[in-house]
């Protein structure tokens, strides 16, 4: 007979950052042994229509103009916990503004609203 002791997960901490084009990067962290992460938005699993999904399970990038409560759930073999937070609004880029450089070259410039 063998006994394996595993540390339980802690309630996850969420942090949000605005990205350049108005997307929201959400990061979830928890301590404990072998945590497994999952995400929901308004109690529905995330999919490609609302988020850019990748193999990185602790971070999701929410598409522009997505709002609502996002939940990060974490579990391991001995415990589970979750945290829900409202997605914050991020300014997006407006349409490009044409700028003339040295009276000859025209370039597009995007302005971030303040």
C-alpha positions as CSV (number, residue, x, y, z in Angstrom):
1,X,0.0,0.0,0.0
2,X,1.2,3.5,-0.8
3,X,0.0,6.9,0.4
4,X,0.2,9.9,-1.9
5,X,-0.4,13.3,-0.3
6,X,-1.3,16.2,-2.7
7,X,-1.6,19.9,-1.8
8,X,-5.0,21.2,-2.5
9,X,-5.5,24.1,-5.0
10,X,-6.0,27.6,-3.7
11,X,-8.8,29.9,-5.0
12,X,-7.5,31.3,-8.3
13,X,-6.5,34.9,-8.7
14,X,-7.5,36.6,-11.9
15,X,-5.7,39.5,-13.6
16,X,-6.7,41.4,-16.8
17,X,-4.7,43.4,-19.2
18,X,-5.8,45.4,-22.2
19,X,-4.0,44.6,-25.5
20,X,-3.3,46.9,-28.4
21,X,-6.4,46.2,-30.5
22,X,-9.0,46.1,-27.6
23,X,-8.6,42.4,-26.7
24,X,-8.4,41.4,-23.1
25,X,-5.7,39.0,-21.8
26,X,-6.9,37.2,-18.7
27,X,-4.5,35.3,-16.5
28,X,-5.5,32.8,-13.8
29,X,-3.1,31.6,-11.1
30,X,-3.5,29.1,-8.3
31,X,-1.1,27.2,-6.0
32,X,-1.4,23.6,-5.2
33,X,-0.1,20.4,-6.8
34,X,-0.9,19.7,-10.5
35,X,-3.6,22.3,-11.0
36,X,-5.9,21.9,-14.1
37,X,-7.6,25.0,-15.4
38,X,-10.8,25.6,-17.2
39,X,-12.7,28.7,-18.3
40,X,-16.3,29.8,-18.7
41,X,-18.0,33.0,-19.8
42,X,-21.5,33.5,-18.4
43,X,-21.5,29.9,-17.3
44,X,-20.7,28.6,-20.9
45,X,-17.3,27.1,-21.9
46,X,-15.1,29.4,-23.9
47,X,-14.9,28.8,-27.6
48,X,-13.3,30.5,-30.6
49,X,-16.1,32.9,-31.2
50,X,-15.3,34.8,-27.9
51,X,-11.7,34.0,-27.2
52,X,-8.4,33.1,-28.9
53,X,-7.7,29.7,-27.5
54,X,-4.3,28.1,-27.2
55,X,-2.5,25.3,-25.3
56,X,-1.7,27.8,-22.5
57,X,-4.6,27.0,-20.1
58,X,-3.8,29.7,-17.5
59,X,-4.1,32.5,-20.0
60,X,-6.9,33.4,-22.5
61,X,-7.3,36.3,-24.8
62,X,-10.8,37.5,-25.1
63,X,-11.9,38.9,-28.4
64,X,-12.8,42.6,-28.8
65,X,-16.2,43.8,-27.5
66,X,-16.8,40.7,-25.4
67,X,-18.2,41.4,-21.9
68,X,-19.7,39.5,-19.0
69,X,-18.5,37.5,-16.1
70,X,-15.6,35.2,-16.7
71,X,-14.8,32.3,-14.4
72,X,-11.5,30.5,-14.0
73,X,-11.9,27.1,-12.3
74,X,-9.0,25.1,-11.0
75,X,-8.9,21.6,-9.7
76,X,-6.7,18.7,-8.9
77,X,-7.3,15.2,-7.4
78,X,-8.1,16.5,-3.9
79,X,-9.8,19.9,-4.3
80,X,-11.4,22.5,-6.6
81,X,-12.0,26.2,-6.5
82,X,-13.1,29.0,-8.8
83,X,-13.2,32.7,-9.1
84,X,-15.5,34.9,-11.2
85,X,-14.8,38.4,-12.3
86,X,-16.5,40.8,-14.7
87,X,-14.5,41.5,-17.8
88,X,-13.4,45.1,-17.9
89,X,-13.8,47.3,-21.0
90,X,-10.7,48.0,-23.0
91,X,-10.4,50.8,-25.5
92,X,-9.9,49.5,-29.1
93,X,-8.3,51.2,-32.0
94,X,-10.4,53.5,-34.0
95,X,-10.2,53.7,-37.8
96,X,-6.7,54.6,-39.1
97,X,-5.9,58.2,-39.7
98,X,-4.0,59.1,-42.9
99,X,-0.8,61.1,-42.2
100,X,1.5,62.6,-44.8
101,X,5.2,62.3,-44.1
102,X,7.6,64.8,-45.7
103,X,4.9,65.9,-48.1
104,X,5.3,62.7,-50.1
105,X,4.7,59.5,-48.1
106,X,1.3,58.7,-46.7
107,X,1.0,56.3,-43.8
108,X,-1.8,55.0,-41.7
109,X,-1.7,55.8,-38.0
110,X,-4.0,54.2,-35.4
111,X,-4.9,56.2,-32.4
112,X,-5.8,54.7,-29.0
113,X,-8.7,56.5,-27.4
114,X,-8.0,57.8,-23.9
